[in-house]
Amino acid sequence: MNNTIIYSLAVTGVQQLVPYKAGKPIEELERELGLTQIIKLASNENPFGAGKKALAAIQAVLSELGLYPDGSGYHLKNALAVKYGLDAEQITLGNGSNEILELIARAFVTPELEVIFSQHAFAVYPIVTQAVGATGVVVPALNYGHDLDAMLKAVTAKTRVIFIANPNNPTGTLLSQASLEACIGALPEWVICVLDEAYFEFVSCVETVNSIVWLKKFPNLIITRTFSKAYGLAGLRVGYGLSSPEIADILNRVRQPFNNNSLALVAATAALDDAEHLQLTVDNNTQGMAQLTEGFKTLGLEWIPSAGNFVSVDLKQSGQTIYDALLRKGVIVRPVGVYEMPNHLRISIGTPEENAVFLQALADVLKNV
Ligand SMILES: *Cc1c(COP(=O)(O)O)cnc(C)c1O
């Protein structure tokens, strides 16, 4: 049998699917170049990693790894419900918030339907859309941010989901709460609105984010958040959706019974209680953002003002070339050509030392091209 036949057996959307390309792992670069001093500012991870409370919680349950986790996520859901003033029935836990995005596509979208998202928006939206064979409708961005009016105009009778990332990754652009509220309110009742707030913790320290109160009036709204970014638990994979009980019930029907592992559940619950680690993270981010943008200014580079824990800088030349040169210096950042931003690189905020190493490497690289 000819092996290429196998591809023709895949469902149509999957045949054309280009897999998500993750940030390069440190170990991979070590293997390839034999470098030892490597810094990774590529995946918007927390430069301090997990907090003490999360680590202690993991230690405490290691002896129970032979048991299945609590498939209902009782403690974590309750902790989130208390924190946000919601009912536990409004919460869906995911293996990362990416899983929530996928559950939404699987539960609500069929091949004849359309899914709206912005140009330069998070790469997982087109992937989950295409995987279910639906049509992704890409709306041109406005100054790198979402053009909510244009996105509304793109809604048709076939639209089932609209993805809005606030802030967006990889641009870091932030929409006003008022414009968001108006947009969600203007959606017809057959459209599920996914408001992706993966970077919520970095925004809420400087601006009022009141999207949760909208859940009362918008039963078609689902807000997704994650423990991967500000909470430093990217490796454990925990995210969640906040919605009407009806949306949560529907997502729960397609969810795998044990989609969150037991270490992830206890670590996330403990992390919610670690205000100190979160504050340290957010403060470091504020300072690091200032450090990087000052550095860009010194180098005569422009960047897209960002509300996240990353910033995309315009190199006015191939980002991929600069990325490759930075790799050879042991610095991993993120090329964003797949986001139609070929001249930008996205840099995650690191520790002050990591930021300084990156800026020096960038200066050296730019001198030599
Ligand atoms: C990182 C990210 C996520 C999801 O991350 P998980 O690790 O799956 O929780 C979702 N949306 C955006 C915009 C992101 O940048």
The ligand as a MOL file (V3000), in Angstrom:
LIG
                    3D

  0  0  0     0  0            999 V3000
M  V30 BEGIN CTAB
M  V30 COUNTS 15 15 0 0 0
M  V30 BEGIN ATOM
M  V30 1 C -0.6770 31.3650 25.5860 0
M  V30 2 C -2.0250 31.6770 25.0620 0
M  V30 3 C -3.1360 30.8390 25.2820 0
M  V30 4 C -3.1680 29.5000 25.8840 0
M  V30 5 O -2.2290 28.9820 26.6070 0
M  V30 6 P -2.4620 27.6530 27.4290 0
M  V30 7 O -1.1060 27.3250 27.8590 0
M  V30 8 O -3.0570 26.6220 26.5040 0
M  V30 9 O -3.4090 27.9940 28.5210 0
M  V30 10 C -4.3630 31.2290 24.8090 0
M  V30 11 N -4.5220 32.3770 24.1710 0
M  V30 12 C -3.5130 33.2060 23.9400 0
M  V30 13 C -3.7820 34.4820 23.2320 0
M  V30 14 C -2.2350 32.8780 24.3640 0
M  V30 15 O -1.2150 33.6890 24.0900 0
M  V30 END ATOM
M  V30 BEGIN BOND
M  V30 1 1 1 2
M  V30 2 1 2 3
M  V30 3 2 2 14
M  V30 4 1 3 4
M  V30 5 2 3 10
M  V30 6 1 4 5
M  V30 7 1 5 6
M  V30 8 2 6 7
M  V30 9 1 6 8
M  V30 10 1 6 9
M  V30 11 1 10 11
M  V30 12 2 11 12
M  V30 13 1 12 13
M  V30 14 1 12 14
M  V30 15 1 14 15
M  V30 END BOND
M  V30 END CTAB
M  END
